[in-house]
Amino acid sequence: MPVLAIISDSNGSGKTATASALKLQLEKAGAGLNLIKLSSTSETSTVEDEIYSSLQTKYKGPTSIEINSEEIKQTDIQNLKSIVKEAATQKNALAIEITSSLSDDIIQTIINELDAKVLIVSTHTPDMPNLSLRKLTTTYNDKIIGVIINKQLRYRKTELEENVLPQLTQHGVDCLGIIPEDKSLMAISLLDLAKHLEAKLVTDSEPEDKLIDYFLVGGMGLDPGKSYFATRNRKAAVIRGDRPDLQMASLETDPECLLLTNGIEPIEYVKYEAEEKDIPVYVVEKSTQEIMADLNDIQSTVNFNHTQKIGFFADSFSKYVNIEPISKIIN
């Protein structure tokens, strides 16, 4: 069965999202695809392993393999080949996400040894096609199925179509799709937020791990509290612990959670109303200003491992990406 290597010119381009969405779309068409991640021994993230495990509960093989970042051993190659054979017994193709943290030589060795076809995922940048993308398209020119451009910058699609795509075509490389940047994929989950802020849950029920797009700070304007908090959905309300009036106003607009600052717990009436609406309330020891400063760095903690995010990206993938060239190879 064929092997598909999913590579990129930088980490964070969307290889995991692409592999996940591709698997879901192929399965709808009746084709099987096993997913594994090749990571460097210098990496510590287990996110991809968790995502791939959740997407293929019946798959008994490994969902991630660590490769020494300095050299690849023959035992690594043999291990990968055995995984390919195992996928073939299930009549499934195999997609291998290869981290950009491995050296170019190691990545090339893996692709050549497995005789893999190559799918490149690249983040849209103003300087596209940059040197690293050009290098990939040159190195794997005879193996490339195509390029997927992810996180297309807003208002830059025409420039992309008129300047970048013709250059790819000149090198004999097809662009299979351009996926627009989606704010929802940059949202942080409620549980990750609570962990990041070291927040204490003071309501009784275990909260659902929802996504949060916005943070609204109580008392920052002259508008009535309810009107202000109603301006956004999928929000967290950051309010001083000694402002039950603002806390009650925010609860009327169904926030994903309340973050109460200065280590002050809510009065019983606020807590009762929050529990009636099943809205979790957290208490954070820091001040409002300190919390907002912490939230400036929160993007570094955001990852793709959330059921809703996989669904969001899969919808965009099916809308904007032509998988027919990939399907032909896999089938």
Phi and psi in degrees as a GROMACS rama.xvg file:
@    title "Ramachandran Plot"
@    xaxis  label "Phi"
@    yaxis  label "Psi"
@TYPE xy
-70.5143  155.929  PRO-2
-116.815  134.064  VAL-3
-112.747  120.056  LEU-4
-97.3312  122.62  ALA-5
-103.479  113.156  ILE-6
-127.509  170.907  ILE-7
-151.335  169.483  SER-8
-88.4573  -0.72116  ASP-9
-165.395  154.905  SER-10
-70.4052  151.9  ASN-11
84.164  12.2154  GLY-12
-80.2891  -20.0095  SER-13
113.895  26.7706  GLY-14
-65.4147  -43.5202  LYS-15
-64.4877  -43.4078  THR-16
-62.4619  -42.3835  ALA-17
-64.1365  -46.477  THR-18
-61.3506  -42.5098  ALA-19
-63.8395  -46.9794  SER-20
-65.6945  -38.3938  ALA-21
-63.2828  -43.4599  LEU-22
-59.8254  -46.852  LYS-23
-62.7616  -39.7791  LEU-24
-72.0464  -39.3493  GLN-25
-66.6579  -37.1101  LEU-26
-65.271  -33.3209  GLU-27
-62.7833  -29.7516  LYS-28
-90.3221  3.06939  ALA-29
89.8699  10.6304  GLY-30
-103.968  140.68  ALA-31
-95.3178  143.131  GLY-32
-145.117  119.663  LEU-33
-90.6603  145.87  ASN-34
-121.4  134.9  LEU-35
-139.863  157.685  ILE-36
-116.205  128.995  LYS-37
-97.63  113.952  LEU-38
-114.371  164.282  SER-39
-86.9331  149.388  SER-40
-62.7804  -16.5573  THR-41
-84.4562  -7.98564  SER-42
-92.0944  150.539  GLU-43
-119.381  -8.75157  THR-44
-69.4546  137.213  SER-45
-113.312  11.3274  THR-46
-59.9978  -48.54  VAL-47
-61.7889  -40.6547  GLU-48
-59.3838  -43.1557  ASP-49
-65.5135  -41.6788  GLU-50
-66.1868  -48.8676  ILE-51
-64.7126  -35.6119  TYR-52
-64.4927  -40.3988  SER-53
-69.8723  -27.1788  SER-54
-85.6159  -16.3541  LEU-55
-138.986  70.6004  GLN-56
-66.7637  -24.4766  THR-57
-88.6822  -9.26756  LYS-58
-78.896  125.039  TYR-59
-96.7711  -9.36364  LYS-60
-80.4919  177.929  GLY-61
-70.5569  146.055  PRO-62
-102.9  -6.07284  THR-63
-151.732  146.156  SER-64
-136.102  133.536  ILE-65
-91.7176  134.151  GLU-66
-118.336  135.004  ILE-67
-59.0729  129.422  ASN-68
-70.2879  -14.575  SER-69
-97.4953  -33.4248  GLU-70
-155.485  152.72  GLU-71
-106.744  135.068  ILE-72
-92.9087  157.593  LYS-73
-63.9427  -30.7919  GLN-74
-64.7219  -32.2914  THR-75
-64.6642  -43.9648  ASP-76
-62.5993  -45.271  ILE-77
-63.5785  -38.1839  GLN-78
-61.5829  -44.1498  ASN-79
-64.6702  -40.3843  LEU-80
-65.4129  -35.2281  LYS-81
-68.5797  -33.9063  SER-82
-67.4608  -37.8345  ILE-83
-62.5271  -43.3445  VAL-84
-63.452  -39.9944  LYS-85
-63.8192  -40.7875  GLU-86
-62.0222  -37.305  ALA-87
-64.8547  -35.1203  ALA-88
-65.5568  -24.6176  THR-89
-90.7684  2.96085  GLN-90
60.0575  34.6533  LYS-91
-113.927  147.616  ASN-92
-80.7805  169.296  ALA-93
-126.475  127.84  LEU-94
-109.567  125.982  ALA-95
-113.575  115.587  ILE-96
-83.1025  121.69  GLU-97
-110.036  122.116  ILE-98
-62.5587  145.516  THR-99
-76.5303  -4.49259  SER-100
-76.655  -16.7865  SER-101
-78.1562  154.485  LEU-102
-68.4987  157.044  SER-103
-57.7909  -39.5559  ASP-104
-64.6446  -41.3616  ASP-105
-66.6206  -44.2742  ILE-106
-60.91  -42.8328  ILE-107
-65.2609  -39.736  GLN-108
-61.3659  -45.4338  THR-109
-60.8124  -47.2716  ILE-110
-63.5184  -42.348  ILE-111
-68.2758  -43.1436  ASN-112
-63.7803  -35.4981  GLU-113
-91.5752  -2.14696  LEU-114
50.0154  47.5041  ASP-115
-85.4045  148.787  ALA-116
-85.2645  154.641  LYS-117
-117.622  130.94  VAL-118
-117.413  121.814  LEU-119
-100.817  130.696  ILE-120
-112.638  123.816  VAL-121
-130.239  135.863  SER-122
-76.6895  135.627  THR-123
-68.9486  124.238  HIS-124
-130.056  157.366  THR-125
-60.2888  -25.8652  PRO-126
-95.1452  15.4762  ASP-127
-68.6505  143.607  MET-128
-80.1309  121.598  PRO-129
-78.6554  176.863  ASN-130
-61.1105  -41.5709  LEU-131
-66.419  -36.7953  SER-132
-68.9211  -42.1773  LEU-133
-58.967  -39.7452  ARG-134
-63.5211  -42.01  LYS-135
-64.0195  -45.3726  LEU-136
-66.6178  -28.86  THR-137
-76.2147  -44.6473  THR-138
-63.0896  -41.5442  THR-139
-111.467  26.8718  TYR-140
-52.525  -40.3307  ASN-141
-82.0508  -5.31981  ASP-142
-114.324  -10.5431  LYS-143
-74.0685  128.543  ILE-144
-80.8581  -39.7342  ILE-145
170.381  179.593  GLY-146
-119.39  137.484  VAL-147
-111.595  125.091  ILE-148
-97.6835  118.489  ILE-149
-106.613  158.92  ASN-150
56.6795  47.881  LYS-151
-58.7527  124.834  GLN-152
-64.996  141.151  LEU-153
-63.8298  138.354  ARG-154
67.682  13.3801  TYR-155
-117.606  10.7838  ARG-156
-67.9123  -40.1358  LYS-157
-61.4007  -43.9323  THR-158
-60.6514  -39.4209  GLU-159
-63.7149  -45.738  LEU-160
-70.076  -33.9561  GLU-161
-86.3907  -28.4393  GLU-162
-109.809  -42.9896  ASN-163
-84.2526  -49.1596  VAL-164
-59.9462  -41.0777  LEU-165
-60.3619  -34.4263  PRO-166
-67.827  -38.3402  GLN-167
-64.5885  -42.1606  LEU-168
-62.0449  -38.4634  THR-169
-60.2496  -29.3309  GLN-170
-91.3338  9.13663  HIS-171
74.8072  24.7436  GLY-172
-113.144  128.633  VAL-173
-89.3234  140.367  ASP-174
-93.0179  116.745  CYS-175
-83.8212  -15.7371  LEU-176
174.071  155.639  GLY-177
-123.357  115.185  ILE-178
-102.553  119.742  ILE-179
-65.0262  152.117  PRO-180
-62.3593  137.055  GLU-181
-124.441  115.941  ASP-182
-59.3652  -30.797  LYS-183
-61.5852  -29.4083  SER-184
-76.0254  -13.0108  LEU-185
-98.4215  2.8833  MET-186
-70.9585  151.499  ALA-187
-100.182  146.663  ILE-188
-80.2096  156.062  SER-189
-58.8796  -44.5023  LEU-190
-69.1342  -36.6886  LEU-191
-66.5633  -36.7379  ASP-192
-62.852  -46.7783  LEU-193
-61.5164  -39.4696  ALA-194
-66.2298  -42.6849  LYS-195
-61.7886  -38.5034  HIS-196
-92.3106  -1.92422  LEU-197
54.4587  45.6749  GLU-198
-85.4138  148.347  ALA-199
-104.289  125  LYS-200
-76.6008  126.675  LEU-201
-114.091  -6.13932  VAL-202
-90.8589  163.604  THR-203
-79.4162  -45.4927  ASP-204
-77.2847  149.837  SER-205
-71.3553  124.309  GLU-206
-74.4384  149.497  PRO-207
-75.5812  141.46  GLU-208
-82.2719  76.2007  ASP-209
-84.0465  166.415  LYS-210
-93.6921  145.077  LEU-211
-122.36  122.346  ILE-212
-96.7844  -31.198  ASP-213
-132.502  153.234  TYR-214
-123.1  117.448  PHE-215
-108.859  125.196  LEU-216
-95.6724  122.798  VAL-217
-69.912  141.932  GLY-218
81.6065  16.1488  GLY-219
-92.7958  -6.83756  MET-220
-141.645  -179.398  GLY-221
-95.7029  -7.67782  LEU-222
-67.8599  152.584  ASP-223
-56.2558  144.897  PRO-224
-53.9394  -46.7609  GLY-225
-63.0665  -41.6154  LYS-226
-62.8015  -40.1568  SER-227
-66.844  -49.4722  TYR-228
-69.3519  -21.0283  PHE-229
-79.2607  -4.09259  ALA-230
-72.8067  -15.1037  THR-231
-137.119  147.189  ARG-232
-102.147  169.57  ASN-233
47.3883  59.0738  ARG-234
-123.591  158.85  LYS-235
-111.795  134.387  ALA-236
-97.3291  119.849  ALA-237
-101.966  112.577  VAL-238
-138.118  143.377  ILE-239
-58.715  142.209  ARG-240
-65.1404  -18.8212  GLY-241
-100.531  22.7051  ASP-242
-121.029  72.4938  ARG-243
-63.4002  -24.9224  PRO-244
-63.5306  -45.0282  ASP-245
-71.4969  -33.9558  LEU-246
-62.7184  -43.5038  GLN-247
-66.1816  -39.3804  MET-248
-62.8385  -40.9133  ALA-249
-67.7599  -37.1937  SER-250
-61.3887  -27.9327  LEU-251
-70.275  -13.0656  GLU-252
-109.252  12.8149  THR-253
54.3913  61.17  ASP-254
-71.2692  163.885  PRO-255
-71.6914  -29.4035  GLU-256
-165.171  164.825  CYS-257
-110.282  133.198  LEU-258
-112.391  108.415  LEU-259
-97.3401  129.941  LEU-260
-97.4191  173.673  THR-261
66.4176  15.2661  ASN-262
70.3349  18.0915  GLY-263
-98.202  124.016  ILE-264
-79.0921  154.854  GLU-265
-71.9544  154.793  PRO-266
-68.9364  161.923  ILE-267
-59.3138  -35.8726  GLU-268
-66.7617  -41.387  TYR-269
-63.3476  -45.1511  VAL-270
-61.504  -41.817  LYS-271
-61.5313  -47.4893  TYR-272
-62.1251  -40.51  GLU-273
-63.9376  -41.884  ALA-274
-69.7757  -33.6567  GLU-275
-63.7063  -36.003  GLU-276
-91.2259  -0.166996  LYS-277
58.9457  42.1606  ASP-278
-108.11  117.359  ILE-279
-68.9159  141.809  PRO-280
-118.147  127.371  VAL-281
-115.653  147.095  TYR-282
-113.838  131.269  VAL-283
-119.094  136.327  VAL-284
-68.3603  -24.9056  GLU-285
-77.3874  163.843  LYS-286
-76.5483  167.859  SER-287
-58.8223  -44.0789  THR-288
-62.1459  -40.5898  GLN-289
-67.3392  -38.0677  GLU-290
-65.2797  -44.9323  ILE-291
-64.2686  -33.759  MET-292
-65.7721  -40.4383  ALA-293
-62.984  -36.8675  ASP-294
-69.1822  -19.1113  LEU-295
-63.1917  -26.7012  ASN-296
-101.092  10.0064  ASP-297
-71.4258  -23.6264  ILE-298
-59.8886  -28.492  GLN-299
-67.8209  -17.0506  SER-300
-98.4154  -7.28529  THR-301
-77.3634  134.693  VAL-302
-133.183  178.587  ASN-303
-88.328  -7.00216  PHE-304
-77.8959  78.9488  ASN-305
-154.434  133.755  HIS-306
-54.6619  -42.5746  THR-307
-64.6659  -39.7561  GLN-308
-65.0021  -41.3726  LYS-309
-59.9155  -41.2748  ILE-310
-65.8459  -42.9956  GLY-311
-58.8618  -48.4115  PHE-312
-69.2682  -37.9639  PHE-313
-60.584  -38.2334  ALA-314
-64.5535  -44.8919  ASP-315
-64.9161  -40.5104  SER-316
-60.7353  -46.8393  PHE-317
-66.4502  -27.6305  SER-318
-80.1783  -37.5073  LYS-319
-110.531  -10.7496  TYR-320
-113.534  133.283  VAL-321
-90.4915  108.16  ASN-322
-94.6298  4.2685  ILE-323
-56.9979  -44.7426  GLU-324
-60.9116  -33.3037  PRO-325
-72.1218  -42.8923  ILE-326
-59.3627  -39.4872  SER-327
-62.5845  -39.2983  LYS-328
-68.8809  -46.2729  ILE-329
-69.3192  -34.5581  ILE-330
